[in-house]
Amino acid sequence: MTDLRIAIVGFGKIARDQHVGAIAATPGATLAAVASRNASLPDLPHFATIEELLEKGPPIDAVSLCTPPQVRRAQAATALAAGKHVMLEKPPGTGVAELDPLIAMAADARRTLFATWHSRYAPAVEPAREWLASRRIRSVHINWKEDVRVWHPGQAWIWEPGGLGVFDPGINALSILTRILPQPVFVTAAELAFPANCQAPIAANLNLTDIGGLPITAEFDFRQTGPQSWDILVETDQGRMTLSAGGRRMAVDGKAIADAPDQEYRELYQRFVKLAASGASDVDLAPLRLVADSFLLGKRTIVEPFVD
């Protein structure tokens, strides 16, 4: 079987830090080209736009869209119409309904559409899901706080409509939550803090629950300096389970259960290669729906302007 020839579209921080190395480490995958207005890789074909890539570029089988979410829908539609498999960085789009036409296009073309949630592939997430499956869960609290200036330096798109603001990292926590809990969850209330000069929130507090009334709270903040917090605490009838380091470590009552190096993006590309081999798709929109409902239900407050 020949390698899946992949082009990265949008070559910013996440593409450089994660996607290039992950593709290189994935059997059956090859990085064939880059499409980006402002960045390239040595010795690799480079094009300014996805349209130029598809018209003038080398033969490719798939594209990995690492552009801001505001432009991904149109780019995905262009790639699917050209017969390419499509990987979407998270979040998969700026809204929930815009994914429906892409899902239909992929099915009609027998091409893969893969909406990725990289945090679900953190090494302790599956052990946590399996451990919780046989316990009675009493409460859940998410503490997900990081420094936007470290992780998104100079990225003005994140503060524009569709950029999600603090939900860009927060959706990672929600992707883990919707994977490890045995029942679907939904938002019941939200408080969103918007900088006076931004169109997306810099902090958010959420209340969620499931059909059984499980109390779930979440605190997201883009203003944390120093040590970063990516933790999920679950109280059960058999102790407190803690997922920390973004899902890399799991402990029960302080005793380590799982702790392994991060290989999230390698596993994403392994999954993409397998999906593309059969033309199957994987588009779970549960985390994005929770974010959308947070905006619908959220009480908004205005805080100090954000200056990068």
C-alpha positions in Angstrom: 0.0 0.0 0.0 1.4 3.4 -0.9 1.6 6.2 1.6 -1.2 8.7 2.1 0.3 11.9 0.6 -0.8 14.8 2.9 -0.6 18.5 2.4 -0.7 20.8 5.4 -2.9 23.9 4.8 -2.1 26.7 7.2 1.4 26.6 8.6 1.3 28.3 12.0 2.5 27.3 15.4 0.4 24.2 15.8 1.4 22.9 12.4 5.1 23.4 13.1 5.0 22.2 16.6 2.8 19.1 16.2 1.7 18.2 12.7 5.0 18.0 10.8 6.7 15.6 13.4 3.5 13.5 13.7 3.3 12.9 10.0 7.0 12.0 9.8 6.5 9.5 12.6 3.3 7.9 11.2 3.8 4.8 9.0 1.7 5.1 5.8 1.8 8.9 5.8 4.0 11.4 3.9 4.1 15.2 4.0 3.9 16.2 0.3 3.4 19.9 0.4 2.5 23.0 2.4 -0.1 25.7 1.5 0.4 28.9 3.6 0.6 32.6 2.8 3.5 33.3 5.2 5.4 30.1 5.9 7.0 27.1 4.3 9.4 24.2 4.8 12.7 23.8 3.1 12.8 21.3 0.2 9.0 20.9 0.2 6.6 22.3 -2.4 4.9 25.5 -1.2 1.8 27.3 -2.3 0.0 30.4 -1.1 -3.5 28.9 -1.1 -5.3 25.6 -1.2 -6.6 26.5 -4.6 -3.1 27.0 -5.9 -2.0 23.7 -4.2 -4.8 21.8 -5.9 -4.1 23.4 -9.3 -0.3 23.4 -9.4 0.9 21.2 -6.6 2.2 17.6 -6.6 -0.2 14.7 -6.4 -1.8 14.5 -3.0 -4.4 12.3 -1.4 -5.4 14.4 1.6 -5.2 17.8 3.3 -4.8 18.6 6.9 -6.4 21.9 7.6 -4.5 23.9 10.3 -5.9 27.3 9.4 -8.1 29.4 11.7 -11.6 27.9 12.0 -13.2 30.8 10.3 -11.9 29.6 6.9 -11.9 25.9 7.3 -15.4 25.1 6.0 -14.7 26.7 2.6 -11.3 25.0 2.4 -12.7 21.6 3.4 -15.4 21.9 0.7 -12.8 22.8 -1.9 -10.7 19.8 -0.9 -13.6 17.3 -0.9 -14.8 18.6 -4.2 -11.3 17.8 -5.6 -11.5 14.3 -4.2 -9.2 14.7 -1.2 -9.5 13.3 2.3 -9.8 16.0 4.9 -8.5 16.3 8.4 -9.8 19.3 10.5 -7.9 20.7 13.4 -10.0 21.5 16.3 -12.4 23.2 16.5 -13.8 21.7 13.3 -15.6 25.0 12.4 -17.1 28.2 13.7 -20.6 26.7 14.1 -22.3 23.3 14.3 -24.6 23.4 11.3 -21.8 24.3 8.9 -20.4 20.8 9.3 -23.5 19.0 8.0 -22.9 19.9 4.3 -19.3 18.7 4.6 -20.3 15.4 6.1 -22.7 14.9 3.2 -20.0 15.8 0.7 -17.6 13.4 2.2 -20.2 10.6 2.1 -21.1 11.3 -1.5 -17.5 11.4 -2.6 -16.5 8.4 -0.4 -13.8 10.4 1.1 -12.8 10.8 4.7 -13.8 13.8 6.9 -12.0 13.6 10.2 -12.9 16.2 12.9 -10.0 15.8 15.3 -10.0 16.1 19.1 -6.3 15.7 19.9 -6.8 15.8 23.7 -8.9 12.6 23.5 -5.7 10.8 22.5 -3.8 11.9 25.6 -2.5 8.7 27.2 -4.6 8.7 30.4 -8.0 9.4 28.8 -8.9 5.9 27.9 -7.8 4.5 31.3 -9.9 7.2 32.9 -13.0 6.3 30.8 -12.6 2.6 31.6 -12.1 3.3 35.3 -15.2 5.5 35.5 -17.4 3.0 33.6 -17.8 0.8 36.8 -18.0 3.6 39.4 -20.8 5.9 40.5 -19.8 9.4 39.6 -20.8 12.1 42.2 -19.4 15.3 40.7 -17.0 16.6 38.1 -14.9 19.8 38.1 -12.8 21.1 35.2 -9.9 23.6 35.9 -8.5 24.6 32.5 -6.4 27.7 32.6 -3.5 28.9 30.5 -1.6 31.9 29.2 -2.9 33.0 25.8 0.3 35.0 25.2 2.3 31.7 25.4 0.0 29.5 23.3 -1.4 31.9 20.8 1.1 34.8 20.4 -0.1 37.4 18.0 -3.0 35.3 16.7 -5.7 38.0 16.4 -8.2 35.6 14.8 -8.8 33.9 18.1 -10.5 37.1 19.4 -12.7 37.5 16.3 -16.2 36.0 15.8 -15.8 32.3 15.3 -12.3 32.3 17.0 -13.8 30.9 20.3 -11.4 32.8 22.6 -10.9 30.8 25.8 -13.0 28.0 24.3 -10.2 27.2 21.9 -8.4 25.5 24.8 -11.6 24.9 26.7 -13.0 22.7 24.0 -10.1 20.3 24.6 -11.4 19.8 28.2 -14.9 19.3 26.8 -13.6 16.8 24.3 -12.2 14.7 27.1 -15.3 15.1 29.3 -17.6 13.9 26.5 -15.3 10.9 26.0 -14.8 9.7 29.6 -18.3 10.1 31.0 -20.8 7.3 30.4 -23.8 9.6 29.7 -24.1 12.6 27.3 -23.9 16.0 29.1 -25.4 19.4 28.4 -24.9 23.0 29.5 -27.3 24.5 32.0 -25.7 27.9 32.6 -22.6 29.9 31.7 -20.8 33.1 32.6 -18.6 34.6 29.8 -16.1 37.4 30.3 -15.4 39.4 27.2 -12.5 41.9 27.0 -13.8 45.3 26.0 -11.9 45.2 22.7 -12.6 41.5 21.7 -15.5 39.5 20.2 -14.6 36.3 22.0 -14.4 35.5 25.7 -11.2 35.5 27.7 -12.7 33.5 30.6 -15.8 31.3 31.2 -17.5 29.4 34.0 -19.9 26.7 33.0 -22.5 24.5 34.8 -23.3 21.2 33.0 -25.2 18.1 33.9 -26.4 14.8 32.4 -29.9 13.2 32.4 -29.3 11.9 35.9 -28.5 15.4 37.3 -24.7 14.9 37.7 -23.2 18.2 38.9 -20.4 19.3 36.5 -18.6 22.7 36.7 -15.9 24.1 34.5 -13.6 27.1 34.9 -11.7 28.3 31.8 -9.3 31.3 31.8 -6.8 32.6 29.2 -5.1 34.9 31.7 -3.2 32.4 33.8 0.6 33.0 34.1 3.2 30.7 35.6 2.2 27.0 35.8 -0.7 26.1 33.5 -3.7 24.2 34.7 -5.3 21.4 32.6 -7.1 19.3 35.2 -10.4 17.3 35.5 -11.4 16.1 39.0 -14.0 13.4 39.3 -15.5 12.4 42.7 -16.8 8.8 42.7 -18.1 6.3 45.2 -14.6 4.7 45.1 -12.4 7.7 45.4 -11.3 10.9 43.6 -9.9 10.4 40.1 -7.7 13.2 38.7 -6.8 13.7 35.1 -4.0 16.3 34.9 -1.5 17.7 32.4 -4.3 17.8 29.8 -5.0 14.1 30.1 -1.5 12.8 30.2 -1.6 11.7 33.9 -4.3 9.9 35.9 -4.4 9.4 39.6 -6.9 7.9 42.1 -6.7 9.4 45.6 -3.3 10.7 44.8 -1.9 7.3 43.5 -0.6 7.4 40.0 -2.5 5.1 37.6 -1.3 6.3 34.2 1.5 8.6 33.1 3.0 8.5 29.7 4.6 10.8 27.1 2.4 12.8 24.8 1.8 11.2 21.4 -1.6 12.7 20.7 -0.9 13.9 17.1 0.8 10.7 16.1 -2.3 8.8 17.1 -4.5 11.3 15.2 -2.5 10.6 12.0 -2.6 6.9 12.6 -6.4 7.2 12.8 -6.5 9.4 9.7 -4.5 6.9 7.6 -6.9 4.1 8.7 -10.0 6.1 8.0 -8.7 7.2 4.5 -8.0 3.6 3.6 -11.7 2.9 3.6 -13.1 6.4 3.0 -14.8 6.3 6.3 -15.4 9.5 8.3 -15.2 10.4 12.0 -17.1 13.6 12.9 -18.1 13.9 16.6 -19.6 17.3 17.2 -20.5 16.9 20.9 -17.7 19.2 22.2 -18.6 21.9 19.7 -22.3 21.7 20.6 -21.4 22.4 24.3 -19.4 25.5 23.2 -22.3 26.7 21.1 -24.8 26.2 23.9 -22.4 28.1 26.3 -22.7 31.1 24.0 -26.5 30.7 23.8 -26.9 30.4 27.5 -24.0 32.6 28.6 -24.4 35.7 30.8 -21.9 38.1 29.4 -19.7 40.6 31.3 -17.2 43.1 30.0 -13.7 43.1 31.5 -10.5 45.0 30.8 -9.3 45.2 27.2 -6.8 42.5 26.0 -3.4 43.7 24.7 -1.1 41.1 23.2 
